[in-house]
Structure formats: C-alpha cells, structure tokens
Amino acid sequence: VSTQSTWGSLTDLIPFWSHTAVADEHAIPTAIGNSAFKQFVQPLIMFVKWSGCNCGNPAHAGSPCDLCIEDWSDLRSTPAYFARKFTKSHPTVITALKNALFPDMQWASDGHYF
C-alpha cells in the first residue's frame, strides 16, 4: 500500500465524518487506527486497547475495547497521560483510577466528590 493511496482513502473519509455526531478528536485516531498506518503509531500519550479485550465484550469493528478492572495493571504501568475508553458499565476501574489519582477525596455514589 503506498502512502499516497492510503492518505487518499483517509481524505475520502472527511465528508463522512462531517455528517456524524462524533467529535473530531475521535475521527482521525479512529481512521488511522483502522489503516495501514496503525503499525507506525506509538501510543505514548494515550492508552488504548484495540484488541485483547478483557471485559467479556470484544471491541466493535473500528472501536477500542472498553477498559475494566482487569486492565488495571496495564493502566498503572503505562507511560500514557490519557486513556480511552471508560464506560459506566465498568465502574470499578473508574473508582480505582479516582482513588489512585485522588486518594484523599471521598467520592459520592454519583461520581462527584464531597
């Protein structure tokens, strides 16, 4: 696959993304994550699992895995500053993250602190 043809196909996605409700910061990483360029992307800033889902639900085509408590050791050891994708269906990993980042805060059941 040549660089020109791959970038051409990514460029062709712009009209598609302009008619979706998806934020633009998801459009380019998703397009690159599903292209031949995926092998060149270094996840130094964001921890994202595109395969090997631990939560019993496989990633949808073109979407990252949901993160759950089984991913906690990977989250703790990554040098990344950000992580994706947390969902309400796996609250224990969100609670673990809050407690690790803010150990002195007390969290209400709705996720707010008091």
C-alpha positions in Angstrom: 0.0 0.0 0.0 1.5 3.3 -1.0 1.4 6.3 1.3 -0.5 8.3 -1.3 -3.3 5.8 -1.8 -3.7 5.3 2.0 -3.8 9.1 2.7 -6.2 9.4 -0.2 -8.6 7.0 1.4 -8.3 8.8 4.7 -9.0 12.1 2.9 -12.1 10.5 1.4 -13.5 10.0 5.0 -13.7 13.7 5.6 -17.2 14.1 4.0 -18.4 11.1 6.0 -17.1 12.5 9.4 -18.6 15.9 8.6 -22.1 14.4 8.8 -21.7 12.5 12.1 -22.1 13.4 15.7 -18.6 12.2 16.6 -16.1 14.7 17.9 -13.3 15.4 15.5 -10.6 14.2 18.0 -12.0 10.7 17.6 -12.2 10.8 13.8 -8.5 10.9 12.9 -7.3 8.4 15.6 -10.1 6.0 14.6 -9.3 6.4 10.9 -5.5 5.9 11.5 -6.2 3.0 13.9 -8.0 1.2 11.1 -5.4 2.0 8.3 -2.0 0.7 7.3 -0.5 3.5 9.4 -1.6 1.8 12.6 1.7 0.0 12.8 3.6 3.3 13.0 1.5 5.0 15.7 3.2 5.0 19.1 0.7 5.2 22.0 2.9 7.4 24.2 0.2 9.9 25.1 -3.0 7.7 25.2 -3.5 4.2 26.4 -6.0 2.5 24.0 -6.7 -1.2 23.6 -7.7 -2.1 20.1 -7.7 -5.9 20.7 -7.4 -8.4 23.5 -10.4 -7.1 25.4 -10.6 -8.3 29.0 -14.1 -7.3 29.8 -16.0 -10.0 28.1 -17.1 -7.8 25.2 -15.0 -7.7 22.1 -14.2 -4.4 20.5 -16.6 -3.4 17.8 -15.0 -3.1 14.3 -13.1 0.1 14.3 -13.7 0.9 18.0 -11.4 0.4 21.0 -12.1 -2.0 23.8 -13.9 -0.9 27.0 -11.5 -0.7 29.9 -12.3 -2.7 33.0 -10.7 -3.6 36.3 -8.9 -6.5 34.5 -6.9 -3.7 32.6 -5.9 -2.0 35.9 -2.3 -3.4 35.9 -1.8 -2.2 32.3 -3.2 1.2 33.1 -0.9 1.5 36.1 2.2 0.6 34.1 1.6 2.6 31.0 3.6 5.9 30.5 0.5 7.4 28.8 -1.1 10.5 30.2 -4.6 9.7 28.9 -6.7 6.5 28.5 -9.7 5.5 26.4 -12.3 4.1 26.7 -14.0 4.1 30.1 -17.7 3.3 30.3 -20.4 3.3 33.0 -20.7 -0.5 32.5 -17.3 -0.9 34.2 -17.4 1.4 37.3 -14.8 -0.5 39.3 -11.9 0.6 37.0 -13.1 4.2 37.2 -13.3 4.0 41.0 -9.8 2.5 41.1 -8.5 5.3 38.9 -10.1 8.0 41.1 -8.7 6.5 44.2 -5.2 6.3 42.8 -5.2 9.8 41.5 -7.0 11.4 44.4 -6.5 9.2 47.5 -7.7 11.8 50.0 -11.0 12.6 48.4 -14.3 10.9 49.3 -16.4 10.1 46.3 -20.2 10.1 46.3 -22.1 7.3 44.5 -22.8 9.7 41.6 -19.1 10.1 41.0 -18.8 13.6 42.5 -16.6 14.3 45.4 -17.5 15.8 48.7 
